Amino acid sequence: MKFEVVTLFPEMFDSPFAGSIIGKAVAKGLVQITAHPLRDWAEGRHQVTDDTPYGGGDGMVMKPEPLCRAIQSLKQQHPRARVLMMSPQGQRFTQQRAAQLAEEESLIFLCGRYEGFDERVRSYVDEEYSIGDFVLTGGELPAMVIIDAVARLVPGVLGSQGSAEADSFSDGLLEHPHYTRPAEFEGRKVPEVLLSGDHARIAAWRRSQQLLRTLQRRPDLLEHVSLTEQDRVELEQHRQMLRQEKKDK
């Protein structure tokens, strides 16, 4: 899969993807990440990419010409690529969107700076994404986050496909707790069920823990997830337990 990034600071992308799982995927040719300097598509001796806003106001606005030339050039190389704009006004990026984007052949990322993009650039964009309700100095870090989230879902990148399928948010819920050796650490023991070898009990415990953890930490997610009747029974039991714990305090 190919990730094409248009940015004023291509050097920012060198180190984050040089190591770990994504670095190995790049070395194997499973993914390709290329950061393109936006100034390559700017005109004039100074290769200007921004200008003052019409109507006045603070800051600078990124000019449409270099960005649109960049998109057109990259689309010639990757005709089926989707163009993604990094913007605090975009839709919230989710694990579900990561899974959908992982099915694409190539993605083009536009990383903004200053006060953002000239509005006319949006006509060249397929989707806008935000990674949260806060503002950063530019779109480079959000692009890196999305590339990482998508790249790890490309077949062959992770050692086990089950690792991705069990991630938090993959089924709409937070992930269950994990344990490894030793079986006891500072007086705290691994839950007995995980040592039982009973795969059905282990699966049921993990699902129950997913529901409990989501109820405790991200109850808003429960409004959108598909639940079985058993899930609903478990949730009600967890709610009763938490209410009782609150009374006992």
Buried (B, 14 or more C-beta within 10 A) or exposed (E): BBBBBBBBBBEBBEEBBEEEBBBEBBEEEBBEBEBBBBBEBBEEEEEBBBEEBEEEEEEBBBBBBBBBBBBEBBBEEBEEBBBBBBBBEBEEBEBEBBBEBBEBEBBBBBBBBBBBBBEEBBEBBEBBBBBEEEEEEBBBBBBBBBBBBBBBBBEEBBEEEEEBEBBBBBBBBBBBBEEEEEEEEEEEEBEEBBEEEEEEEBEBBBBBBBBBBBBEEEEEBBEEBEBEEEBEEBBEEBEEEEEEEEEEE
